[in-house]
Amino acid sequence: MSRETNRIEYKRKLSEELDLEKEVIAFPVDKEVQSALEEQVGEQDTDEVTPQVTDQVKDLLKVMTHEHTRRELQEMLQLTDREYFRKEYLIKAIDGGFVALTIPDKPNSSKQKYRLTQKGENLKKSFEQ
């Protein structure tokens, strides 16, 4: 196995105003070092970074209870403009890691549905507290 395949890349936004990113590239010596790096970066991401969520994404998460089609979600939110819903709600929720596609290999499938990820579930629970 080449060292290149063991490369781990992490990016983390440092400043919204300056739009800077910090990039760390590590070449682990063995599996133990790789696991330690992944755990350390994972802890930093969950403990230190508070997700910036739009009101639209919050509204979307609040109505989701199981797997839903795009049409169902739009109806629940009483939105008629498909493109606005897609850009302002769905894509932002997917990019934020709060919503997942049930058929990720076919994003344009007529059978496509959307569900909350664990991150989305956790955020939704925080609204209810």
VMD Tcl script that builds the backbone (N, CA, C; Angstrom):
set m [mol new atoms 387]
animate dup $m
set s [atomselect $m all]
$s set {name element resname resid chain x y z} {
  {N N MET 1 A 0.856 -1.187 0.000}
  {CA C MET 1 A 0.000 0.000 0.000}
  {C C MET 1 A 0.895 1.242 0.000}
  {N N SER 2 A 0.618 2.140 -0.879}
  {CA C SER 2 A 1.436 3.344 -0.961}
  {C C SER 2 A 1.065 4.329 0.129}
  {N N ARG 3 A 2.012 5.194 0.447}
  {CA C ARG 3 A 1.771 6.202 1.477}
  {C C ARG 3 A 0.691 7.184 1.031}
  {N N GLU 4 A 0.573 7.378 -0.277}
  {CA C GLU 4 A -0.403 8.332 -0.808}
  {C C GLU 4 A -1.826 7.920 -0.430}
  {N N THR 5 A -2.112 6.617 -0.426}
  {CA C THR 5 A -3.464 6.168 -0.103}
  {C C THR 5 A -3.786 6.340 1.374}
  {N N ASN 6 A -2.768 6.509 2.207}
  {CA C ASN 6 A -2.994 6.712 3.641}
  {C C ASN 6 A -3.175 8.170 4.009}
  {N N ARG 7 A -3.065 9.048 3.024}
  {CA C ARG 7 A -3.136 10.478 3.312}
  {C C ARG 7 A -4.519 10.850 3.821}
  {N N ILE 8 A -4.533 11.660 4.839}
  {CA C ILE 8 A -5.784 12.150 5.410}
  {C C ILE 8 A -5.779 13.666 5.256}
  {N N GLU 9 A -6.836 14.187 4.685}
  {CA C GLU 9 A -6.929 15.633 4.527}
  {C C GLU 9 A -8.121 16.140 5.307}
  {N N TYR 10 A -7.884 17.171 6.096}
  {CA C TYR 10 A -8.950 17.804 6.856}
  {C C TYR 10 A -8.945 19.298 6.568}
  {N N LYS 11 A -10.110 19.843 6.369}
  {CA C LYS 11 A -10.225 21.286 6.197}
  {C C LYS 11 A -11.196 21.785 7.247}
  {N N ARG 12 A -10.901 22.922 7.783}
  {CA C ARG 12 A -11.760 23.488 8.799}
  {C C ARG 12 A -11.826 24.984 8.612}
  {N N LYS 13 A -12.997 25.508 8.540}
  {CA C LYS 13 A -13.186 26.939 8.334}
  {C C LYS 13 A -12.750 27.670 9.600}
  {N N LEU 14 A -11.904 28.658 9.450}
  {CA C LEU 14 A -11.416 29.416 10.593}
  {C C LEU 14 A -12.199 30.693 10.818}
  {N N SER 15 A -12.525 31.371 9.747}
  {CA C SER 15 A -13.157 32.674 9.906}
  {C C SER 15 A -14.162 32.921 8.805}
  {N N GLU 16 A -15.398 33.197 9.187}
  {CA C GLU 16 A -16.444 33.498 8.208}
  {C C GLU 16 A -16.119 34.793 7.461}
  {N N GLU 17 A -15.634 35.795 8.207}
  {CA C GLU 17 A -15.365 37.096 7.611}
  {C C GLU 17 A -14.209 37.056 6.612}
  {N N LEU 18 A -13.166 36.329 6.968}
  {CA C LEU 18 A -11.979 36.298 6.112}
  {C C LEU 18 A -12.026 35.162 5.097}
  {N N ASP 19 A -12.997 34.256 5.270}
  {CA C ASP 19 A -13.162 33.118 4.376}
  {C C ASP 19 A -11.847 32.346 4.224}
  {N N LEU 20 A -11.218 32.046 5.356}
  {CA C LEU 20 A -9.977 31.295 5.370}
  {C C LEU 20 A -10.244 29.844 5.698}
  {N N GLU 21 A -9.400 28.972 5.205}
  {CA C GLU 21 A -9.496 27.569 5.565}
  {C C GLU 21 A -8.130 27.090 6.022}
  {N N LYS 22 A -8.151 26.216 7.009}
  {CA C LYS 22 A -6.927 25.603 7.496}
  {C C LYS 22 A -6.888 24.190 6.945}
  {N N GLU 23 A -5.805 23.808 6.331}
  {CA C GLU 23 A -5.698 22.479 5.763}
  {C C GLU 23 A -4.554 21.746 6.445}
  {N N VAL 24 A -4.855 20.569 6.924}
  {CA C VAL 24 A -3.850 19.739 7.575}
  {C C VAL 24 A -3.731 18.462 6.765}
  {N N ILE 25 A -2.525 18.120 6.381}
  {CA C ILE 25 A -2.296 16.888 5.651}
  {C C ILE 25 A -1.332 16.044 6.471}
  {N N ALA 26 A -1.736 14.809 6.754}
  {CA C ALA 26 A -0.903 13.926 7.570}
  {C C ALA 26 A -0.640 12.643 6.806}
  {N N PHE 27 A 0.553 12.114 6.975}
  {CA C PHE 27 A 0.903 10.825 6.402}
  {C C PHE 27 A 1.179 9.879 7.571}
  {N N PRO 28 A 0.160 9.158 8.026}
  {CA C PRO 28 A 0.315 8.312 9.203}
  {C C PRO 28 A 1.348 7.220 8.997}
  {N N VAL 29 A 2.054 6.919 10.065}
  {CA C VAL 29 A 3.066 5.882 10.036}
  {C C VAL 29 A 2.396 4.509 10.073}
  {N N ASP 30 A 1.346 4.379 10.890}
  {CA C ASP 30 A 0.635 3.113 10.972}
  {C C ASP 30 A -0.835 3.355 11.310}
  {N N LYS 31 A -1.584 2.295 11.453}
  {CA C LYS 31 A -3.027 2.391 11.703}
  {C C LYS 31 A -3.334 3.079 13.035}
  {N N GLU 32 A -2.507 2.859 14.058}
  {CA C GLU 32 A -2.742 3.481 15.367}
  {C C GLU 32 A -2.637 4.999 15.282}
  {N N VAL 33 A -1.636 5.480 14.575}
  {CA C VAL 33 A -1.454 6.921 14.406}
  {C C VAL 33 A -2.618 7.486 13.607}
  {N N GLN 34 A -3.020 6.795 12.562}
  {CA C GLN 34 A -4.136 7.245 11.737}
  {C C GLN 34 A -5.405 7.336 12.576}
  {N N SER 35 A -5.690 6.326 13.384}
  {CA C SER 35 A -6.884 6.336 14.234}
  {C C SER 35 A -6.836 7.483 15.228}
  {N N ALA 36 A -5.667 7.708 15.816}
  {CA C ALA 36 A -5.527 8.794 16.789}
  {C C ALA 36 A -5.788 10.149 16.135}
  {N N LEU 37 A -5.271 10.349 14.927}
  {CA C LEU 37 A -5.501 11.604 14.214}
  {C C LEU 37 A -6.974 11.798 13.889}
  {N N GLU 38 A -7.629 10.739 13.414}
  {CA C GLU 38 A -9.044 10.836 13.080}
  {C C GLU 38 A -9.884 11.156 14.304}
  {N N GLU 39 A -9.574 10.512 15.429}
  {CA C GLU 39 A -10.313 10.772 16.668}
  {C C GLU 39 A -10.108 12.206 17.128}
  {N N GLN 40 A -8.870 12.681 17.081}
  {CA C GLN 40 A -8.569 14.032 17.548}
  {C C GLN 40 A -9.270 15.081 16.697}
  {N N VAL 41 A -9.218 14.946 15.386}
  {CA C VAL 41 A -9.869 15.912 14.499}
  {C C VAL 41 A -11.381 15.816 14.653}
  {N N GLY 42 A -11.915 14.608 14.767}
  {CA C GLY 42 A -13.350 14.423 14.952}
  {C C GLY 42 A -13.838 15.092 16.224}
  {N N GLU 43 A -13.077 14.973 17.317}
  {CA C GLU 43 A -13.447 15.614 18.579}
  {C C GLU 43 A -13.452 17.125 18.438}
  {N N GLN 44 A -12.467 17.678 17.756}
  {CA C GLN 44 A -12.404 19.122 17.574}
  {C C GLN 44 A -13.618 19.608 16.791}
  {N N ASP 45 A -13.983 18.894 15.742}
  {CA C ASP 45 A -15.110 19.318 14.914}
  {C C ASP 45 A -16.411 19.325 15.698}
  {N N THR 46 A -16.646 18.315 16.520}
  {CA C THR 46 A -17.919 18.243 17.219}
  {C C THR 46 A -17.946 19.148 18.441}
  {N N ASP 47 A -16.829 19.341 19.098}
  {CA C ASP 47 A -16.818 20.124 20.331}
  {C C ASP 47 A -16.673 21.621 20.104}
  {N N GLU 48 A -15.925 21.995 19.094}
  {CA C GLU 48 A -15.574 23.403 18.963}
  {C C GLU 48 A -16.367 24.147 17.888}
  {N N VAL 49 A -16.903 23.453 16.931}
  {CA C VAL 49 A -17.558 24.121 15.820}
  {C C VAL 49 A -19.072 24.034 15.986}
  {N N THR 50 A -19.719 25.174 16.117}
  {CA C THR 50 A -21.168 25.226 16.193}
  {C C THR 50 A -21.693 25.421 14.782}
  {N N PRO 51 A -22.580 24.538 14.339}
  {CA C PRO 51 A -23.050 24.679 12.959}
  {C C PRO 51 A -23.875 25.947 12.767}
  {N N GLN 52 A -23.642 26.615 11.653}
  {CA C GLN 52 A -24.420 27.789 11.279}
  {C C GLN 52 A -25.554 27.292 10.403}
  {N N VAL 53 A -26.764 27.376 10.912}
  {CA C VAL 53 A -27.914 26.819 10.222}
  {C C VAL 53 A -28.901 27.933 9.913}
  {N N THR 54 A -29.358 27.978 8.664}
  {CA C THR 54 A -30.333 28.995 8.273}
  {C C THR 54 A -31.707 28.647 8.843}
  {N N ASP 55 A -32.566 29.640 8.899}
  {CA C ASP 55 A -33.937 29.408 9.360}
  {C C ASP 55 A -34.653 28.420 8.449}
  {N N GLN 56 A -34.343 28.461 7.159}
  {CA C GLN 56 A -34.970 27.549 6.218}
  {C C GLN 56 A -34.595 26.097 6.529}
  {N N VAL 57 A -33.317 25.862 6.811}
  {CA C VAL 57 A -32.880 24.504 7.145}
  {C C VAL 57 A -33.535 24.063 8.455}
  {N N LYS 58 A -33.612 24.951 9.421}
  {CA C LYS 58 A -34.281 24.618 10.688}
  {C C LYS 58 A -35.733 24.226 10.436}
  {N N ASP 59 A -36.419 24.993 9.612}
  {CA C ASP 59 A -37.818 24.687 9.302}
  {C C ASP 59 A -37.947 23.320 8.626}
  {N N LEU 60 A -37.024 23.029 7.721}
  {CA C LEU 60 A -37.040 21.743 7.034}
  {C C LEU 60 A -36.856 20.594 8.025}
  {N N LEU 61 A -35.875 20.715 8.899}
  {CA C LEU 61 A -35.601 19.649 9.863}
  {C C LEU 61 A -36.795 19.430 10.791}
  {N N LYS 62 A -37.447 20.510 11.167}
  {CA C LYS 62 A -38.586 20.407 12.091}
  {C C LYS 62 A -39.734 19.581 11.529}
  {N N VAL 63 A -39.949 19.621 10.205}
  {CA C VAL 63 A -41.076 18.887 9.621}
  {C C VAL 63 A -40.737 17.450 9.247}
  {N N MET 64 A -39.466 17.100 9.216}
  {CA C MET 64 A -39.071 15.760 8.785}
  {C C MET 64 A -39.264 14.748 9.916}
  {N N THR 65 A -39.962 13.650 9.595}
  {CA C THR 65 A -40.208 12.599 10.582}
  {C C THR 65 A -39.709 11.236 10.127}
  {N N HIS 66 A -39.600 11.032 8.831}
  {CA C HIS 66 A -39.135 9.781 8.242}
  {C C HIS 66 A -38.584 10.099 6.854}
  {N N GLU 67 A -38.647 9.168 5.927}
  {CA C GLU 67 A -38.225 9.460 4.558}
  {C C GLU 67 A -39.350 10.206 3.845}
  {N N HIS 68 A -38.976 11.278 3.126}
  {CA C HIS 68 A -39.956 12.113 2.440}
  {C C HIS 68 A -39.505 12.400 1.012}
  {N N THR 69 A -40.472 12.542 0.117}
  {CA C THR 69 A -40.158 12.998 -1.232}
  {C C THR 69 A -40.017 14.522 -1.191}
  {N N ARG 70 A -39.455 15.077 -2.256}
  {CA C ARG 70 A -39.334 16.531 -2.338}
  {C C ARG 70 A -40.713 17.172 -2.284}
  {N N ARG 71 A -41.629 16.609 -3.009}
  {CA C ARG 71 A -42.990 17.152 -3.060}
  {C C ARG 71 A -43.633 17.166 -1.671}
  {N N GLU 72 A -43.482 16.075 -0.923}
  {CA C GLU 72 A -44.044 16.004 0.439}
  {C C GLU 72 A -43.468 17.113 1.315}
  {N N LEU 73 A -42.158 17.285 1.234}
  {CA C LEU 73 A -41.505 18.306 2.053}
  {C C LEU 73 A -41.998 19.701 1.678}
  {N N GLN 74 A -42.086 19.963 0.388}
  {CA C GLN 74 A -42.583 21.267 -0.052}
  {C C GLN 74 A -44.006 21.507 0.438}
  {N N GLU 75 A -44.847 20.496 0.364}
  {CA C GLU 75 A -46.228 20.638 0.815}
  {C C GLU 75 A -46.286 20.896 2.321}
  {N N MET 76 A -45.476 20.181 3.092}
  {CA C MET 76 A -45.468 20.375 4.544}
  {C C MET 76 A -45.034 21.798 4.912}
  {N N LEU 77 A -44.123 22.338 4.106}
  {CA C LEU 77 A -43.622 23.699 4.356}
  {C C LEU 77 A -44.458 24.758 3.634}
  {N N GLN 78 A -45.440 24.326 2.885}
  {CA C GLN 78 A -46.316 25.206 2.115}
  {C C GLN 78 A -45.537 26.101 1.154}
  {N N LEU 79 A -44.616 25.473 0.432}
  {CA C LEU 79 A -43.793 26.174 -0.552}
  {C C LEU 79 A -44.172 25.699 -1.944}
  {N N THR 80 A -44.341 26.631 -2.861}
  {CA C THR 80 A -44.737 26.270 -4.220}
  {C C THR 80 A -43.585 26.337 -5.224}
  {N N ASP 81 A -42.578 27.163 -4.946}
  {CA C ASP 81 A -41.467 27.337 -5.880}
  {C C ASP 81 A -40.433 26.230 -5.675}
  {N N ARG 82 A -40.396 25.304 -6.623}
  {CA C ARG 82 A -39.513 24.141 -6.529}
  {C C ARG 82 A -38.044 24.537 -6.447}
  {N N GLU 83 A -37.618 25.469 -7.284}
  {CA C GLU 83 A -36.207 25.879 -7.326}
  {C C GLU 83 A -35.786 26.580 -6.035}
  {N N TYR 84 A -36.646 27.440 -5.512}
  {CA C TYR 84 A -36.353 28.113 -4.242}
  {C C TYR 84 A -36.203 27.083 -3.127}
  {N N PHE 85 A -37.126 26.115 -3.075}
  {CA C PHE 85 A -37.044 25.070 -2.063}
  {C C PHE 85 A -35.731 24.307 -2.210}
  {N N ARG 86 A -35.391 23.945 -3.420}
  {CA C ARG 86 A -34.170 23.166 -3.670}
  {C C ARG 86 A -32.919 23.911 -3.214}
  {N N LYS 87 A -32.819 25.194 -3.592}
  {CA C LYS 87 A -31.612 25.973 -3.283}
  {C C LYS 87 A -31.526 26.398 -1.819}
  {N N GLU 88 A -32.624 26.902 -1.288}
  {CA C GLU 88 A -32.587 27.493 0.044}
  {C C GLU 88 A -32.815 26.507 1.193}
  {N N TYR 89 A -33.439 25.400 0.909}
  {CA C TYR 89 A -33.733 24.423 1.951}
  {C C TYR 89 A -32.934 23.137 1.760}
  {N N LEU 90 A -33.233 22.441 0.674}
  {CA C LEU 90 A -32.719 21.092 0.490}
  {C C LEU 90 A -31.204 21.032 0.313}
  {N N ILE 91 A -30.673 21.800 -0.612}
  {CA C ILE 91 A -29.228 21.748 -0.866}
  {C C ILE 91 A -28.438 22.192 0.365}
  {N N LYS 92 A -28.894 23.230 1.044}
  {CA C LYS 92 A -28.186 23.695 2.247}
  {C C LYS 92 A -28.230 22.646 3.349}
  {N N ALA 93 A -29.353 21.950 3.487}
  {CA C ALA 93 A -29.460 20.899 4.506}
  {C C ALA 93 A -28.574 19.700 4.153}
  {N N ILE 94 A -28.512 19.364 2.874}
  {CA C ILE 94 A -27.664 18.255 2.434}
  {C C ILE 94 A -26.193 18.625 2.593}
  {N N ASP 95 A -25.811 19.818 2.133}
  {CA C ASP 95 A -24.414 20.259 2.248}
  {C C ASP 95 A -23.965 20.371 3.705}
  {N N GLY 96 A -24.899 20.720 4.587}
  {CA C GLY 96 A -24.584 20.812 6.015}
  {C C GLY 96 A -24.505 19.459 6.697}
  {N N GLY 97 A -24.891 18.405 5.982}
  {CA C GLY 97 A -24.827 17.066 6.549}
  {C C GLY 97 A -26.029 16.734 7.429}
  {N N PHE 98 A -27.111 17.499 7.312}
  {CA C PHE 98 A -28.290 17.289 8.139}
  {C C PHE 98 A -29.310 16.374 7.467}
  {N N VAL 99 A -29.290 16.323 6.158}
  {CA C VAL 99 A -30.234 15.526 5.384}
  {C C VAL 99 A -29.443 14.692 4.385}
  {N N ALA 100 A -29.902 13.445 4.175}
  {CA C ALA 100 A -29.248 12.549 3.226}
  {C C ALA 100 A -30.253 12.065 2.186}
  {N N LEU 101 A -29.736 11.713 1.040}
  {CA C LEU 101 A -30.554 11.145 -0.031}
  {C C LEU 101 A -30.681 9.643 0.198}
  {N N THR 102 A -31.858 9.091 -0.076}
  {CA C THR 102 A -32.024 7.648 0.074}
  {C C THR 102 A -31.394 6.888 -1.087}
  {N N ILE 103 A -31.232 7.562 -2.224}
  {CA C ILE 103 A -30.563 6.956 -3.386}
  {C C ILE 103 A -29.422 7.908 -3.797}
  {N N PRO 104 A -28.325 7.906 -3.047}
  {CA C PRO 104 A -27.256 8.882 -3.310}
  {C C PRO 104 A -26.612 8.755 -4.688}
  {N N ASP 105 A -26.618 7.561 -5.271}
  {CA C ASP 105 A -26.020 7.364 -6.594}
  {C C ASP 105 A -26.873 7.936 -7.719}
  {N N LYS 106 A -28.148 8.219 -7.421}
  {CA C LYS 106 A -29.065 8.747 -8.433}
  {C C LYS 106 A -29.826 9.937 -7.861}
  {N N PRO 107 A -29.156 11.086 -7.739}
  {CA C PRO 107 A -29.801 12.243 -7.106}
  {C C PRO 107 A -31.034 12.751 -7.838}
  {N N ASN 108 A -31.161 12.462 -9.123}
  {CA C ASN 108 A -32.306 12.936 -9.896}
  {C C ASN 108 A -33.376 11.872 -10.104}
  {N N SER 109 A -33.284 10.775 -9.372}
  {CA C SER 109 A -34.255 9.697 -9.520}
  {C C SER 109 A -35.654 10.156 -9.120}
  {N N SER 110 A -36.659 9.677 -9.845}
  {CA C SER 110 A -38.048 10.003 -9.503}
  {C C SER 110 A -38.455 9.332 -8.193}
  {N N LYS 111 A -37.702 8.342 -7.770}
  {CA C LYS 111 A -37.979 7.634 -6.524}
  {C C LYS 111 A -37.162 8.194 -5.343}
  {N N GLN 112 A -36.446 9.275 -5.572}
  {CA C GLN 112 A -35.580 9.866 -4.544}
  {C C GLN 112 A -36.395 10.341 -3.352}
  {N N LYS 113 A -35.862 10.036 -2.171}
  {CA C LYS 113 A -36.450 10.531 -0.929}
  {C C LYS 113 A -35.318 11.090 -0.084}
  {N N TYR 114 A -35.697 11.792 0.960}
  {CA C TYR 114 A -34.731 12.438 1.835}
  {C C TYR 114 A -35.034 12.056 3.280}
  {N N ARG 115 A -33.969 11.906 4.063}
  {CA C ARG 115 A -34.122 11.539 5.470}
  {C C ARG 115 A -33.122 12.327 6.302}
  {N N LEU 116 A -33.401 12.431 7.588}
  {CA C LEU 116 A -32.470 13.104 8.495}
  {C C LEU 116 A -31.264 12.209 8.732}
  {N N THR 117 A -30.095 12.810 8.801}
  {CA C THR 117 A -28.892 12.095 9.217}
  {C C THR 117 A -28.859 12.133 10.740}
  {N N GLN 118 A -27.887 11.468 11.336}
  {CA C GLN 118 A -27.752 11.528 12.802}
  {C C GLN 118 A -27.485 12.967 13.239}
  {N N LYS 119 A -26.687 13.673 12.459}
  {CA C LYS 119 A -26.404 15.087 12.748}
  {C C LYS 119 A -27.695 15.906 12.685}
  {N N GLY 120 A -28.542 15.617 11.700}
  {CA C GLY 120 A -29.825 16.298 11.574}
  {C C GLY 120 A -30.751 15.970 12.729}
  {N N GLU 121 A -30.782 14.694 13.130}
  {CA C GLU 121 A -31.593 14.267 14.281}
  {C C GLU 121 A -31.166 15.015 15.543}
  {N N ASN 122 A -29.859 15.082 15.748}
  {CA C ASN 122 A -29.333 15.759 16.944}
  {C C ASN 122 A -29.705 17.239 16.950}
  {N N LEU 123 A -29.578 17.882 15.808}
  {CA C LEU 123 A -29.911 19.293 15.725}
  {C C LEU 123 A -31.408 19.499 15.941}
  {N N LYS 124 A -32.220 18.641 15.363}
  {CA C LYS 124 A -33.665 18.735 15.536}
  {C C LYS 124 A -34.038 18.593 17.017}
  {N N LYS 125 A -33.394 17.660 17.722}
  {CA C LYS 125 A -33.656 17.486 19.149}
  {C C LYS 125 A -33.280 18.731 19.934}
  {N N SER 126 A -32.229 19.425 19.503}
  {CA C SER 126 A -31.803 20.644 20.218}
  {C C SER 126 A -32.844 21.747 20.068}
  {N N PHE 127 A -33.629 21.746 18.982}
  {CA C PHE 127 A -34.698 22.741 18.797}
  {C C PHE 127 A -35.834 22.488 19.776}
  {N N GLU 128 A -36.053 21.217 20.083}
  {CA C GLU 128 A -37.192 20.813 20.911}
  {C C GLU 128 A -36.944 21.016 22.401}
  {N N GLN 129 A -35.707 21.308 22.770}
  {CA C GLN 129 A -35.386 21.482 24.197}
  {C C GLN 129 A -35.688 22.866 24.692}
}
mol reanalyze $m
mol bondsrecalc $m
mol representation Tube
mol addrep $m
